[in-house]
């Protein structure tokens, strides 16, 4: 995982609406654009000839290409879109007919834009097998479904004033796409077309977050093409991603618990949960507008802190161990009237997911919104984040008007393909119980939980080594996950300048 400040865009509606509109279970990797030489831009082609290209964050040349496919598979003579892919060639290509397909999360993240992160995490796999990245339709370079707004500032805008239905309609009106064709099942046919196009006989799958849904669908629809599967941060087919609201609340509780159980954090922030609630309650009444320093320019700027921004910043920080360590200090300072630390976290996380909200809406509105039950609605009323997400998604989906998938879509996956499942105990999006649920009908699977990982276990632990072992052996029988017990916790920042170490043996 790339643990570095993220360059934000203050003019992307997809970023500014993130906390209110999107579920965002994607993983923060590199969040930067493809950096092809202009001479190497690949035209849509049905030939398996690849062109050399450079991907941002990687110094060596990779191979890029695109495949022209029908936007609506039922209308092969109709409109086409270019589905782009990149191949990170094996260092020693011992298995030329195999590749590891790494599937990004979101829904709505670009796999190609996260090439550097995948390359680091799958370095051992890449020793003898290609790494294949496909920009799922509606993301990245594959007919991106996103909307920009040149009149919004990330610091000053008030998300309470946003008319989600109106903005969603404007977004839809400006997209050159039949958005009904951007769900997971249609995208899966693209993945299989690319596999056949490139001549791979078998794929090893790695899916992270929403990417685990795509991997499971691949297991169901094209089992003959799959050698092994790794699901990291698992979204089981039986679970609507809308249930993420309760997972976020769990992530908050674990943070407060971790601070309380650490003597230094507890001593420095003895009333952390109460301080969080104090600020939250104040923002529920009215936004706080303050003069502060822009973290990027250090210039004085006006900052409108709303309840949505406050909770959204903390929520996204829970995904990343290094930024999670900043949260207690930021909450404490906000309770004292100093909003600079929470602004810093907000700036780091505002554009950190790279979500294409149009594609996100096509997936969630077709595959998840109809699974909302009365019990889920009732539970959501007790959670600000869950209620806000539910209301935002219902407003979005009332405009997006996606056809619903069949009921069988959410059936548990039945498979004997060797499958490794990885969960982080501190995950604020896909808790370990979701991984347990996914194993219901997997007869050749092992599920491991890393006690100190958040979202994306393979990026924070030895999980990447377990993946390499699975790919090499083709079996889960001898997978040894003892290394996941290693304490990889980040120490909490106790003030603006220092981070204190956690005493040995302290929980």
N, C-alpha and C positions, 0 to 999 in steps of 0.2 A: 504494500500500500504506500502511496506517495504521501508522506507526511510533511507538507510544505504549504506556505500560504498560497491561496488560490486567487488568481487574478479575476476580479469580478466584473460583470457588465452591469452598469446602472440603467441600461436601456432595453432590457429584455423582459417582456411581460412574462415569459415562461419562467424566469427566475423570480420575479416579484410576486407572482401568484402562487408560488410553490407551496407555501405553508397552508394556504387556504384551499387550494384546488387539488393538489396531487397527493397520492399516497406515498410516493417516493420510497420504494424499498430497494433502490439501486445502491451500488457500492461506489464510494468515492475512490477513484483510481488516479488518473492523470488529468482528465477534464481539459484537454487541449486539442487543438485541431490538427488534422492531417497536414503534413508539411511536404507535399510532393513538389518536386521540381516541375515547373510549367511544361518542360519538354516531355515529362513522363506522365502527364495526365492521360488516363486510360479512357478511350471512347468505348461506348457500349458495343459489345461484340459477343457473338455466340461461338467464337473460337477459343480453345483453351490456352491460347498464347497469352502469357503474362508480361507485364512491363515492369522495369525496375522503378522503384519509388522510395522516397524517404518518409518515414512516419515520425511525427514529433516525439522527441525524447529518445530516439534511437539513432545511433550514428551510422549504422551499417545499412546498406541497401536491402530492401525487402522486395517482394513481388506483389503487384496489385493488378486487379482486373475488375470487370463488371459483366453482368449477364442481363440481357434484355428479356424481360418477362412480362406477361400480361398482367395488368393491374387487377383485372377480374379474371381469374382462371376459367370461369364459365364463358368468357368472351375472348377466345384466343386471337381473334382478328381485330380486337378493339385496342384501346389505349395500352401502351406499354410503359414500364418504368425500368430504370437501370438499378439493379441490385449490386452494390459494390462489395468487394471482398479484398482481403489482404492475406498473404501467406508469409509467415515467418519461417524460412526454410530451416530444416534440420541441420545441425552442425555436421553430423555424420549421418547421411540419409540411409540408414540400414533398413528402414521400413517405408519404402517409397509409396506403397499402396495404403498407408495409414496416415492419419493426422489427428491432432487434438483440436476439436472445435470448441473454442472458448466463447461462451454466450454471455453477453452483458445483461445488466439488471435494468431497473427502472420501475415500471415499463417506460422505455423511451431513451435509454442510453445508447450511445454509439460504441460498438466493440472496437472499431478501428481507432477512434480517438483515444481509447484506453490501451493501445497496443503496448506502450512502454510498461505499464503495470502488469499486463498479462505476461509479457516477455520475462520480467523479473521473477514473477511467481511460478511460471512454468519452465524455468531455465533447465531443470533436470530432464523434463519431458522432451524439451527441444533438442537435447543432445542427439537423439536418433529419430525423432518424428517431427514433421512440420506442425506448426501452430496455425490454425485457420481461424480468421476473424471475418465475420460477415456483419455488415451494417444492416440490421433488420429493417425491412421496409418501414418507412416513416421516420427513420433515425439517420443521423450522420449524413452520408452522401447518397443514401437510398431514398430519394424523394422525401426529404425532410418535412415533417409536419410540425411546424413551430410558428409562432407569431411574435413579432417584435413591436415595441411601442417606443418611439423616439421621444415621447413627452413625459416619461416617468423617471423619477430619480429614486434610487434604492434607499437613500437616506431620508428623504422628505415625504415620500408617498405614504398615504394612510390607507392600509388595506381594509379598514372598516368601511371605507367609502366605495370600495370596488363593487360594481354590479356584475357578478360572475356570469349570469346568463347573457347579459348584453355583450360583455367582452368575449365570451365564448362564441356567440353568434358572429361577431366581427371576425374572429379568428377563422371560423368555418367558412365565412363568405370569401375570405382571401386565400384559401387553400385551393390549389389546383389538383384535386384528388377526390376520388370516391372513398370517403373515410370508412365506409362499411367494409372495405377490402383490406384493412390494416390490423385485423385481429391476429391472434397467435396461430390459429390453424392455417390461415392463408400464408402467413410468414413461414410456417414450417415447410410448406411446399417449395418455397424459395430455397431454404437451407438444403433440402434434398436435391433440388435442381443443381445447386452449386457443387454439391458433393459429386454428383454424377458427371457434371461438366468438367471437373478437375480430375476425375478418374480414381478417386479414393474408394477402395473396396470396403474399408472399415473406418469408422470414426470412434475416437475416445471423446466423450463429452465432459466438459466442465461447465456447469451453470452456476452462476452466483445470483442470489436473491430472485428477482423475477425470472432470471435466466434458468432457474431450476424448474420453473413451469414449462419453459420451452424444451428443456432436456427431458422432462417426464413425458411430454407429448411425443417427442421423437422416439422414446422407448415404446410408446403405445402404437404409433403409426408406422414406424419403419424399424422394427427390432432387428431385422436382418442386417442392417447397416451399422449396428452399434456393437463395439467391443467391450467397453467399460463406461461407467458413468460416475461422475462425482457431483454431488449436490451440496453446495456450500451456502448456508443461510437459506434454509429450505422453506419454500412455499408449497405445501402439499396441494394436490388437485382438489381435495375435499374442502379446502379452506378458502373462503373469499379473502382477497387481500384487504378488503375493507376492515377486517378484524384487526388490522394493524393498530387501531386506536388503543386497544387494551395492552398491546405489546409495548407501545410508547409509555403508557402509564407504569408498566412494570419496569421499564428502563429508568424512569425517574426514581422509583422507589429503591431500586438497586444502587443508584448513585447516592442517595441520602443514607442508605444503609452502609455503603462502603466508607463514607466520610465519618459516620458515627463510630464505626468499628476501628478506625485508624486514629490513634491517640493524638497525633499532631493535627490532623484535619479537624477532629472533634474539638480539640482545645482552641483552635483558631476560629472555627465556625460552629459553635455549640448549638446554635438555633437555625441551622441551614434550611431545613424544610419550612420552618415558620417564616424565615426571611423570604424564601421563594414565594410563599403564599401571600405575604404582605405586599410584595411588588405586584404579583399577579392580580390581587384584589384591587389595588390602586389603578392598574391599567384597565381593568374591567369597567371602571367608571369613566375613565377618559384617558386619552393618550398623553404622554409626557413629551413636551417639546423643549429641547435644550440645545444650547450652543456647545459644541464639542470639537475635537480634532478629527478630521478625516484620517482614518488609519492609513490610507494610501498616499495622501498628499501632505499630511500634517497641517493642512490649512484649516482655519476655523470654518465650521459648517453647521447648519441647522440639522438636527436629528430628531425625527418624529418616532418615538418608541411606542408601539402599540402592543396590545396583548398578543396579537398574532405574531408580530416580529419577535417578541421576547420568548414566547414558547417555541416558535419555529427555530430560532437560533439555538436554544438549548437542545431541542429535539435532534437537530442535525449534528450538533457537537457530540451527542451520545454515540454516534456511529464511529467516531475516530478517537482512538485511545489518547493521542497526544492533545487533542482539543478538549476531550472529556475531562482531562486533568485540570483545565482552566475554569471549569464551570463553578465550583464552590466559591472561588475568589470573585468571579464575575457577579454571582448572585449576591454575595455579601456586600460588594461595593454598590450594587444597584439599590440595595436596601438602605445604604447610607447616603444615597443621592448622587453617587458617581456612576455615570452610565458609559464611561469610556470602555471599560473591560467588556461589557455586554455588546457594545458596538463593535469591538474588535472581533468577537466571536461571530456576530451577525455578518460582518464583512467577509470573514473567512468562509462562511457557509452559504452565503446568498446564491452564488452561482456554482456551487460545488458539485452538483449532480448532473448537469448537462442534460436535463430531461427535455425531450420533444413532447410538449403537452398534447399536441394533436394525436400522435400515436398513443400516448398514455391514455387519452380519453377513449380512443377506439378499443383498446384492450379492456379497460376497466368497465366501460359502459356496456360492452357486449358480453363480458365474461363474469362480472362480479356484482354489479349493482342490483341485479334481480335476486341475488342470494341474501339480501338483507332480510332478516326476520324481525318479528315484533320484539323478541328478546334482545336482539342486537340494538334496536332503536332505543329500548328502555335503558340498556346498559350505557349507551352513548350519552344519555342525558346527564350522567354523573361525571363526565369527562369533557373538559373544554376541547382538547385536541380531537377526540373521537367525534364529538358533536359538530365541531367546525368542519372536519373532513367530510362527514356524512352530508351535511347541508351543502357544502361546496360541490361535492360529486353529484348530488341529486340535481342541483341547478345546471351543472355541466351536461349531464346525461339527458336532461329534458330537451336540450338543444341538439346534442350530438346524434341522438336517435339511431343508435346501433341495433341491428338485429341480435337477439339473444342466442347464445349457443344452446345446443341441446342439453338436456339434463344429464346425459351420460358423460358430458365434458368433465364434470366434477367427480366422477368415479375414481376410486383409488386405483393407482397403476398396478397392474398385475405383470410381474416380470421376474425372470431368473437371470437377467444380465447382472454381472458383478457390479455392485453399486456401493459407493462410499458416501455416507452422509455426514456432514460437519456442521455443528452448531456452536455458537458462542453463548456462554452463560449470561453475559452482559449485553446481549444483542437487544437493541430497542425496537427492532422491526420484525424479526423472525425468530421467536424464542425456541429453545430446545424442544418444547412440546410439539411444535410444528414438525420437527424432524421425526419425532416418534410417530406422529400421525401418518407421515408419508411412507413409513415402513410396513403399513398394515398388510399389504399383499406383495411385498417384495421378498421373494424367497431366498435371495442370494445377496443380502445386504448387511452392512454394519453401520451403526450410527454412533458417532463419538461427539462428546461435548468438551470444548476447551473452557476451563473454568474462568479464565481471565480475558478471553477474547470478546470483542463486540460483534460487529457485522462483517463477515468475510474472514473466516478463520484461517484460510490458507495464506492470507497476506500478513497475518499477525503471529504466526506460530509455525510449528513444524508440519502443519497440514499440507504444505506444498510437497514435502518429502513423502507423505503418505500417498498423495496423488501419483507421484512418480513411481512408487512401489507398486501401486495398483496397475498402472499402465504397463510397467515392465513385466509383471507376473501374470496379469490377466485374471487375478484371483484376489478375493478378500480374505482368504483363509489365514494367511500369515501376516496380515497387517497389524503392526504393533503400534498402538497409539499412546504408549506410556509418556512419550515426549510432550504430549498435549497438557500434561500435568505441571509442566514447568511454569513457574510464576513469572509472567511477563507484564505484570501490572505497571502502569505509569504512576509515578508519585504525583500527588496533588500539589498544585501551586498554592502556596500559602500567602503570597503577596505578589506584587507586580514584577519582582526582580528575581526571585529565587524559587527553586523547587526543592522540597525537603524529601529525603529518602525515607522509605517505609522501613522501620526497624525489622531486622531479620526475624522471621517467624511470626510477625504480627499479621493478624487477619484484618 
